[in-house]
């Protein structure tokens, strides 16, 4: 039943966004009663967060769990970054329609929705941040600010997905998905390495 409600909610939020969809409509499309929807999700805000953000949360959780089980200091930063960027980019592309509702969802919805969405996402990002800090400590590698590096990376992939049709309009040659993934991963690695180095840009001459 839960999966039916989430699928119905995701489809309806895809179509019309958070504000224009009622829990009654979601229940009707799922073929259940509205009471059952509230029994499982309590509020519409909780339902939206589960429908919109759960795939992202699960991706982060699976990535962190795999990394932890494999052991730290074993893989290469290049492959780890490529796997993360590629997996996240593919996930977000596959949920592209719902992505377009997210910037206007938590920001324009109720305070409950904003609080719930922020807490849900921060938990996933904090878990990823802790895992990366452990990996860097084992490798003896430093970057300037792990918390920002994690969030910049997610922002880069999210932005590239949301702006996909603007960046690659119809009629122009489009790079392959793999090429985009490789370039984004390289961009992340080069930025992190620069930030963690002792090198600083030269001061402009007076």
Phi and psi in degrees as a GROMACS rama.xvg file:
@    title "Ramachandran Plot"
@    xaxis  label "Phi"
@    yaxis  label "Psi"
@TYPE xy
-57.7962  -44.5373  UNK-2
-65.0881  -35.8949  UNK-3
-64.0883  -42.6805  UNK-4
-65.6495  -43.2499  UNK-5
-63.6664  -40.4978  UNK-6
-64.948  -43.2576  UNK-7
-64.5523  -42.3723  UNK-8
-64.0324  -43.5912  UNK-9
-61.977  -42.9125  UNK-10
-63.0083  -44.8988  UNK-11
-70.6051  -40.1405  UNK-12
-65.579  -34.4942  UNK-13
-56.0837  -45.6962  UNK-14
-73.4603  -41.163  UNK-15
-133.256  -2.75732  UNK-16
85.0835  176.618  UNK-17
-68.625  -49.6456  UNK-18
-65.1288  -32.449  UNK-19
-91.4312  5.38114  UNK-20
-115.575  133.789  UNK-21
-104.337  156.913  UNK-22
-65.7063  -27.8747  UNK-23
-63.4959  -42.2002  UNK-24
-64.4133  -42.104  UNK-25
-61.9393  -44.8209  UNK-26
-60.8349  -42.9797  UNK-27
-62.1428  -43.9275  UNK-28
-67.9123  -32.8398  UNK-29
-79.2236  -14.612  UNK-30
77.2858  31.1733  UNK-31
-129.998  175.087  UNK-32
-84.8303  155.91  UNK-33
-62.7434  -33.4769  UNK-34
-60.9095  -38.1916  UNK-35
-67.3635  -36.3263  UNK-36
-59.7406  -48.4532  UNK-37
-68.1175  -31.0506  UNK-38
-64.147  -37.4878  UNK-39
-87.324  -31.6379  UNK-40
-120.644  -9.22801  UNK-41
72.2641  -54.2362  UNK-42
-136.775  162.798  UNK-43
-63.3142  -36.3208  UNK-44
-61.9582  -44.4536  UNK-45
-61.2715  -39.9046  UNK-46
-64.6469  -43.0283  UNK-47
-61.6267  -45.6212  UNK-48
-61.7057  -43.1995  UNK-49
-63.751  -42.6264  UNK-50
-69.7489  -42.5836  UNK-51
-83.9619  -40.7939  UNK-52
-104.807  -15.353  UNK-53
-57.6162  -43.3046  UNK-54
-59.403  -39.6223  UNK-55
-65.5428  -45.8291  UNK-56
-60.1881  -45.9562  UNK-57
-65.1759  -36.5308  UNK-58
-62.0061  -46.6229  UNK-59
-61.9368  -45.479  UNK-60
-61.8282  -43.1986  UNK-61
-65.2883  -39.9006  UNK-62
-64.4089  -46.4001  UNK-63
-64.0212  -42.9023  UNK-64
-63.607  -43.8712  UNK-65
-61.9059  -43.3422  UNK-66
-62.6775  -44.4339  UNK-67
-65.9215  -42.8332  UNK-68
-68.3952  -32.8163  UNK-69
-68.7275  -33.9526  UNK-70
103.707  148.076  UNK-71
-87.5028  151.978  UNK-72
78.2944  10.8508  UNK-73
-99.4377  -49.3868  UNK-74
-79.8723  177.098  UNK-75
-99.8276  143.447  UNK-76
-57.4689  -35.7596  UNK-77
-62.9496  -47.5934  UNK-78
-71.2422  -38.3663  UNK-79
-61.9996  -43.6758  UNK-80
-67.0113  -41.5343  UNK-81
-62.3888  -42.1772  UNK-82
-63.9702  -43.0765  UNK-83
-67.2797  -50.987  UNK-84
-62.0632  -44.2606  UNK-85
-64.6806  -42.994  UNK-86
-65.8449  -43.3466  UNK-87
-67.9497  -42.2741  UNK-88
-61.3156  -43.7014  UNK-89
-65.2788  -43.646  UNK-90
-59.088  -47.5239  UNK-91
-68.5877  -37.4374  UNK-92
-62.2692  -37.8506  UNK-93
-72.1097  -15.0724  UNK-94
-117.881  34.0655  UNK-95
-61.1087  -42.2414  UNK-96
-63.3888  -42.9139  UNK-97
-67.8312  -33.8102  UNK-98
-55.0789  -37.4134  UNK-99
-66.3382  -21.2572  UNK-100
-87.6069  -15.5136  UNK-101
-68.4512  -44.8911  UNK-102
-58.7287  -34.3399  UNK-103
-90.2686  -6.3731  UNK-104
-78.1742  -77.1887  UNK-105
-60.047  -30.6771  UNK-106
-74.4368  -31.141  UNK-107
-106.605  -6.69227  UNK-108
-84.7677  -163.153  UNK-109
-71.1615  163.182  UNK-110
-61.9898  -35.9812  UNK-111
-58.7258  -42.3119  UNK-112
-64.9986  -44.2266  UNK-113
-61.5594  -46.3256  UNK-114
-63.1165  -45.9502  UNK-115
-64.539  -44.1698  UNK-116
-65.2885  -44.5619  UNK-117
-63.4107  -43.3789  UNK-118
-63.4175  -41.2608  UNK-119
-61.9168  -46.4439  UNK-120
-72.4159  -39.9617  UNK-121
-63.6458  -34.9331  UNK-122
-60.6594  -44.527  UNK-123
-66.1577  -44.5116  UNK-124
-67.036  -37.6708  UNK-125
-65.5589  -39.2181  UNK-126
-61.6639  -43.8632  UNK-127
-65.0599  -41.4124  UNK-128
-59.7347  -45.4123  UNK-129
-62.2082  -40.858  UNK-130
-65.7916  -40.6592  UNK-131
-67.5224  -38.5621  UNK-132
-61.1229  -41.1909  UNK-133
-63.2943  -44.6912  UNK-134
-61.446  -44.8121  UNK-135
-64.58  -37.6726  UNK-136
-64.148  -41.4788  UNK-137
-65.195  -39.1788  UNK-138
-78.0715  -16.5954  UNK-139
73.0505  28.2869  UNK-140
-105.467  146.47  UNK-141
-125.057  141.924  UNK-142
-129.764  160.492  UNK-143
-60.5883  -47.9299  UNK-144
-149.794  102.195  UNK-145
-63.405  -42.4178  UNK-146
-58.4168  -45.2707  UNK-147
-70.7614  -37.6299  UNK-148
-59.9462  -42.5771  UNK-149
-61.2054  -46.9191  UNK-150
-72.5865  -34.1774  UNK-151
-65.5657  -39.2639  UNK-152
-63.6278  -47.4446  UNK-153
-62.6337  -40.5209  UNK-154
-63.7686  -39.899  UNK-155
-61.1759  -48.7259  UNK-156
-67.8368  -41.1006  UNK-157
-61.4015  -46.7243  UNK-158
-63.6351  -40.846  UNK-159
-63.3011  -29.5497  UNK-160
-79.7582  -48.1735  UNK-161
-61.2592  -37.8607  UNK-162
-92.8243  15.3599  UNK-163
-51.3204  -49.2779  UNK-164
-72.2719  -24.7537  UNK-165
-77.2343  -42.2821  UNK-166
-69.5125  -34.143  UNK-167
-129.353  71.9527  UNK-168
-68.3303  157.531  UNK-169
-59.0869  141.969  UNK-170
95.6964  -12.311  UNK-171
-111.106  150.425  UNK-172
-63.7873  129.672  UNK-173
-104.18  131.313  UNK-174
-66.2698  153.608  UNK-175
-66.0098  155.848  UNK-176
-59.0994  -41.3957  UNK-177
-62.9725  -38.4817  UNK-178
-65.4617  -41.9418  UNK-179
-61.3778  -44.349  UNK-180
-60.9075  -46.6971  UNK-181
-63.5298  -39.4842  UNK-182
-69.5549  -40.0964  UNK-183
-64.3937  -43.917  UNK-184
-61.4016  -42.4608  UNK-185
-63.8556  -39.2139  UNK-186
-61.4806  -43.2723  UNK-187
-63.2037  -46.812  UNK-188
-64.6786  -43.7557  UNK-189
-63.9816  -40.2507  UNK-190
-65.3352  -43.4204  UNK-191
-65.2817  -41.0019  UNK-192
-68.525  -37.9648  UNK-193
-65.6158  -44.0943  UNK-194
-64.1438  -29.3921  UNK-195
-90.2277  -4.8738  UNK-196
-84.4401  167.89  UNK-197
-84.1664  -8.91471  UNK-198
-71.1672  142.387  UNK-199
-133.336  149.527  UNK-200
-59.4033  144.014  UNK-201
-64.6096  142.78  UNK-202
-69.6721  137.984  UNK-203
-63.1176  141.716  UNK-204
-75.7436  141.098  UNK-205
